[in-house]
Amino acid sequence: MWHYSEQRKKYSNSNVIMQETSQYHVQHLSTFVMDKTEAIATVDDAIKKLKLLDSKDKIWTQEMLLQVTDKSIKLLDCETKEELENFPLATVHHCQTLLNQTRYPSVLLLVCQDNEQHKPDIHFFYCDEVEAEMVHADIDSALGDNARGKKMRPQTLKLNQEKMKHQRESIIPPSEPSPGPGVKGRVAATDMKDELSMQDPESNMKLAQRIEKDVQILNCSLDDIEIFVARLHKAAEAFAQLNQRNRSKKNKKRGPAEGMLTLRAKPPSEAEFVDCLQKLKLSFNLLAKLKKHIQNPNASELIHFLFGPLELILQSSGSPDLPRAVISPHLSRDAVDFLRGHLTPKEMTIFELLGDGWTRPRADWPKDQCAPLYVPKFRNGWEPPVELFRTSPWETESIGMPKSPVQSEYRSKEFFGSQSSPSSNGSYPPSPAPRKYAKIRYHFVARNANELSVLQDEILEVLEDGKQWWKLRNRSGQAGYVPYNILDVIKLEDPQAMIDPPYSPSYRGQSPSGSQGSDKDSHLQQMDKVNDELLMLITSNKIHQPTRNFKVVRQSAGPLTFESSPAEVTSWLNAKGFSKPTVERLGILTGAQLFSLNKDHLKAVCGDEGSRVYSQITVQKSQLEKSRGVSELEEIMIRQQEKIKSTK
């Protein structure tokens, strides 16, 4: 946090009273036009709208200085002191306070209208360093003196000056409330009793402290990312309002409230964009490291949450060039793997668009090309120990380091020094975790380097079991991602399976004992065969039209599923109205085979109609996944209830 003296200095510089000029630090919340067509006919209507925006997290503050003189109320830019607005006192028709009705406890509102305005503006300000009643009393006395020619304001200023002096000496001003999304993104470490129970007290303390520090760094990063996103939203909204006002104006003279809108519409600097992108990368690293230690929201949910700001930054910057140039901090190998295992197809497209600085872990960069140490600077002033970053995986991994199937989140050497045999996450498990295996129900052809081609009935080891894509390892040691809806988790009764993983029945006995190389080559040849199998089927069918020994009866087709036979696929294609060549070329496939084809494959086979086929397949697959998700949830609930009954 900031030091007390720094806060007091800021407070004293912003809030001053000198003779007949007073100045207060405020946060502009919003400005509404009093317009019946916008359902704002009264001040109360405007207050209701402010509350509504507040409840939807649609208020973005803009700090400024509010200056009151005996002639006008001015609004100034905090940094440049440039005059943004000048409201002569004669144009200020109403002043009011709004206390404890929104997340901003002390709000001042002004209703202003000059001779050229057809409708008045209602301005809302959050008085974050002095009480709104003080500013209200000051403005009311200035308005009264201006209307009646009396000199009541000097006494009001004297009272305010005494209050400000007392407040400056005894009270640290409250900080600005966090934007709404910040509440949702807050992270806390999970209960670590089970994990820490096998360690000695000193080690327990070190591990818990390190996890807590990483959670704290993550929360500070999320805070700053959300503040930056709020600024982007605020700028976009103000820019739209400026355009609307300019279109309706007949002259080019700056109108009322346009000075505030111009300040709000100013986009963040390039340095601020870079700072946010760096904190996004840092957050990805921390989420991969903390994935077993946080929940509600968990690491996977926060990954999806953070891709919202990332997409917004890409849209705001106009091209991916700026994000691509952000190399520091590197991502750890674990972070890249975690992202690839949990991103949706849309998020994966964004991720790949960002280039090597994001998709290539530090361990894959030559040492002389690695970025320097990254230490973040947080808006709240907190400075975490530099050593936390210097020893982190994204700063220490290098080419030649062993690649483990699952990167450790908290390495034992960080906590235990030379103690004997702690596991990779710093605990002492009584026995190794049992391996998990999955049996493949349908062929699947990998469409990129991150996915893994698999054969029907093949049995593979599960490395990661994400929501939509599971990371599996085959008998050759190859690992990659496979859709969860084409596999079944199985239990292995054979104790030998704990030592040597089982494989597809089609491979057993094909290689002589001890011939690992031959085994691997054989499997790779099988995979190559699978990768070409479907396209070979289709293209050969495209060239040599097979003679059919049966007549297809046109009927209302059922939904396409992974279990659909070629005849059912043909019926489905016909029912969707696809052309005869497309139906003949794709009608030889099963539902599972058709689902495994991507858009490029379909366009190569079906021409322009391939895009429409892909679109229909995607819709059908989405419906299947939703229904499967419900049935799986029901099964989980039934198993959980049975487990509870068995323990009673």
Secondary structure, DSSP 8 states (H G I E B T S, - for coil): ---HHHHHHHHHHHSEEETTEEEEEEEEEEEEE--GGGT--SHHHHHHHHHHHHHTT----EEEEEEE-SSEEEEE-TTT--EEEEEEGGGEEEEEEEESSSSSSEEEEEEE--TT-SS-EEEEEE-SSS-HHHHHHHHHHHHHHHHH----HHHHHHHHHHHHHHHHHH---------THHHHT---B---HHHHTTS-HHHHHHHHHHHHHHHHHHHHHHHHHHHHHHHHHHHHHHHHHHHHHHHH-SS-S--TTHHHHHHHT----HHHHHHHHHHHHHHHHHHHHHTTTB-SS-HHHHHHHHHHHHHHHHHHHSSTHHHHH---S---HHHHHHHHHH--HHHHHHHHHT-HHHHS-GGGS-GGG---------TT-----HHHHHTSHHHH--TT----SS--SS-THHHHTT-S---TTS---SS-----EEEESS-B---STTB--B-TT-EEEEEEE-SSEEEEE-TTS-EEEEEGGGEEEE----GGGGTS----TTTTTSS-TT-HHHHHHHHHHHHHHHHHHHHHHHHHHHHS----SS-----------TT--HHHHHHHHHHTT--HHHHHHHTTS-HHHHHT--HHHHHHHHTTHHHHHHHHHHHHHHHHHHHHHHHHHHHHHHHHHHHHHHH-
